[in-house]
Amino acid sequence: MLRALFREIVLIDSNSALASAEAADLMDANALARPARIWAGTYDDAQCASIAVITAGGATLGLEDRLSVASKSAKIVSDCMEQLIASGFDGIVLVAANPVDVMSLVALRCSGLPSSRVIGTGTLLDTSRLRNDLAFALSVAPTAIDALVLGEHGNSEVIAFSTLRVGGLSLDRWAEIADGLDEADLSRRVRGAAYAIIAGKGYTSFGIATAIVRICEAIVRDEHAVLPVSTLMTGQFDIEDVYLSLPCALGSRGIERVLVPELSNEEVAALKNSATILRNAAALIRS
Ligand SMILES: NC(=O)c1ccc[n+]([C@@H]2O[C@H](COP(=O)([O-])OP(=O)(O)OC[C@H]3O[C@@H](n4cnc5c(N)ncnc54)[C@H](O)[C@@H]3O)[C@@H](O)[C@H]2O)c1
């Protein structure tokens, strides 16, 4: 609504009173924003939608491991996907429910859609957190920071420091001129950011909402923007059959290309570890 991306937005929740209240609250802002038609509806209303964002899932409620809600979320995501596909929906699915990499795989399997059209929000949010933290530490704008967090959106995520550039300089070069730049501390803060917010307000919302909007924008505007999002691995780094984040080119057809960045040996090993953790988590909910 704030970015005028869509003319119509339908909210669907098993708690229909909540969906109606959220829609009414949004409509209060609508005339002051970029007006759209926003209402609480049904899966039939979503039949001709271009994008379905799956945000229903088990909340972690302070547990410091998103994988702990995998079984609960899998039931919810399967239920949503089955009803969405039964309505005749044939657009792009964007999954935010956690653990988002495993839930994206669940959504793919339920949907029968090509993997290019089932996307997880993945590590776009973590990458935004990293860029913001670094921008503060280096006194530069976040837009000046070219950085990637890859792998699981969760505890095994890989902060690809070897790919990081600020104005063309590597982090090692910046460490020579900036005081107190500590990779371990940065990693800890990025990994723990959501848990710290949840400890204070019970959930996270603005960061993930903006990451969702950014992905939708790249799709709706057919930007071919390269963003780290969760996608099905088909042999990249010898990883297959799991969803995790790599940089992906996004346009009107969804994921158009999965890029394989040049990583250090340690980062490749960490990415493979992330894949193993996600494969095991997916196997647990299938058994
Ligand atoms: N990917 C990310 O970066 C990210 C960030 C924040 C939250 N999340 C995840 O998003 C999910 C939702 O988080 P939240 O804080 O909004 O939780 P929440 O409990 O406030 O909201 C979940 C909503 O889903 C609804 N719901 C439950 N089962 C449903 C079903 N079968 N069909 C339709 N609706 C159903 C509930 O009524 C509730 O309103 C969680 O899994 C959370 O971990 C992901």
The ligand as an SDF file (V2000), in Angstrom:
LIG
                    3D

 44 48  0  0  0  0  0  0  0  0999 V2000
   11.2950  -15.1760    7.3870 N   0  0  0  0  0  0  0  0  0  0  0  0
   11.4690  -14.2320    8.3060 C   0  0  0  0  0  0  0  0  0  0  0  0
   12.4630  -13.5190    8.2860 O   0  0  0  0  0  0  0  0  0  0  0  0
   10.3890  -14.0490    9.3560 C   0  0  0  0  0  0  0  0  0  0  0  0
   10.3200  -12.8820   10.1350 C   0  0  0  0  0  0  0  0  0  0  0  0
    9.2780  -12.7580   11.0580 C   0  0  0  0  0  0  0  0  0  0  0  0
    8.3700  -13.7940   11.2320 C   0  0  0  0  0  0  0  0  0  0  0  0
    8.5230  -14.9180   10.4850 N   0  0  0  0  0  0  0  0  0  0  0  0
    7.6350  -16.0630   10.6520 C   0  0  0  0  0  0  0  0  0  0  0  0
    6.3260  -15.7430   10.2040 O   0  0  0  0  0  0  0  0  0  0  0  0
    5.4100  -16.5960   10.8810 C   0  0  0  0  0  0  0  0  0  0  0  0
    4.3060  -15.7430   11.4950 C   0  0  0  0  0  0  0  0  0  0  0  0
    4.8690  -14.9260   12.5130 O   0  0  0  0  0  0  0  0  0  0  0  0
    3.9350  -13.9500   13.3480 P   0  0  0  0  0  0  0  0  0  0  0  0
    4.7790  -13.2530   14.3350 O   0  0  0  0  0  0  0  0  0  0  0  0
    3.0820  -13.1680   12.4080 O   0  0  0  0  0  0  0  0  0  0  0  0
    3.0460  -15.0540   14.1120 O   0  0  0  0  0  0  0  0  0  0  0  0
    1.5290  -14.9480   14.6020 P   0  0  0  0  0  0  0  0  0  0  0  0
    1.2920  -16.1610   15.4520 O   0  0  0  0  0  0  0  0  0  0  0  0
    1.2680  -13.5770   15.1650 O   0  0  0  0  0  0  0  0  0  0  0  0
    0.6750  -15.0210   13.2570 O   0  0  0  0  0  0  0  0  0  0  0  0
    0.4080  -16.2130   12.6070 C   0  0  0  0  0  0  0  0  0  0  0  0
   -0.9800  -16.0670   11.9820 C   0  0  0  0  0  0  0  0  0  0  0  0
   -1.2370  -17.2260   11.1970 O   0  0  0  0  0  0  0  0  0  0  0  0
   -2.6140  -17.5360   11.3420 C   0  0  0  0  0  0  0  0  0  0  0  0
   -2.8090  -18.9560   10.9650 N   0  0  0  0  0  0  0  0  0  0  0  0
   -2.4680  -20.0420   11.6800 C   0  0  0  0  0  0  0  0  0  0  0  0
   -2.8160  -21.1630   11.0120 N   0  0  0  0  0  0  0  0  0  0  0  0
   -3.3720  -20.7570    9.8540 C   0  0  0  0  0  0  0  0  0  0  0  0
   -3.9150  -21.4550    8.7350 C   0  0  0  0  0  0  0  0  0  0  0  0
   -3.9140  -22.8010    8.6860 N   0  0  0  0  0  0  0  0  0  0  0  0
   -4.4110  -20.7320    7.7230 N   0  0  0  0  0  0  0  0  0  0  0  0
   -4.4070  -19.3710    7.7570 C   0  0  0  0  0  0  0  0  0  0  0  0
   -3.8940  -18.6660    8.7840 N   0  0  0  0  0  0  0  0  0  0  0  0
   -3.3850  -19.3520    9.8150 C   0  0  0  0  0  0  0  0  0  0  0  0
   -2.9090  -17.2490   12.7980 C   0  0  0  0  0  0  0  0  0  0  0  0
   -4.2870  -17.0710   13.0270 O   0  0  0  0  0  0  0  0  0  0  0  0
   -2.0940  -15.9640   13.0350 C   0  0  0  0  0  0  0  0  0  0  0  0
   -2.8510  -14.7990   12.8060 O   0  0  0  0  0  0  0  0  0  0  0  0
    6.2340  -17.3780   11.9210 C   0  0  0  0  0  0  0  0  0  0  0  0
    6.5560  -18.6540   11.3790 O   0  0  0  0  0  0  0  0  0  0  0  0
    7.4720  -16.5140   12.0920 C   0  0  0  0  0  0  0  0  0  0  0  0
    8.5800  -17.2420   12.5640 O   0  0  0  0  0  0  0  0  0  0  0  0
    9.4800  -15.0460    9.5430 C   0  0  0  0  0  0  0  0  0  0  0  0
  1  2  1  0
  2  3  2  0
  2  4  1  0
  4  5  1  0
  4 44  2  0
  5  6  2  0
  6  7  1  0
  7  8  2  0
  8  9  1  0
  8 44  1  0
  9 10  1  0
  9 42  1  0
 10 11  1  0
 11 12  1  0
 11 40  1  0
 12 13  1  0
 13 14  1  0
 14 15  2  0
 14 16  1  0
 14 17  1  0
 17 18  1  0
 18 19  2  0
 18 20  1  0
 18 21  1  0
 21 22  1  0
 22 23  1  0
 23 24  1  0
 23 38  1  0
 24 25  1  0
 25 26  1  0
 25 36  1  0
 26 27  1  0
 26 35  1  0
 27 28  2  0
 28 29  1  0
 29 30  1  0
 29 35  2  0
 30 31  1  0
 30 32  2  0
 32 33  1  0
 33 34  2  0
 34 35  1  0
 36 37  1  0
 36 38  1  0
 38 39  1  0
 40 41  1  0
 40 42  1  0
 42 43  1  0
M  CHG  2   8   1  16  -1
M  END
$$$$
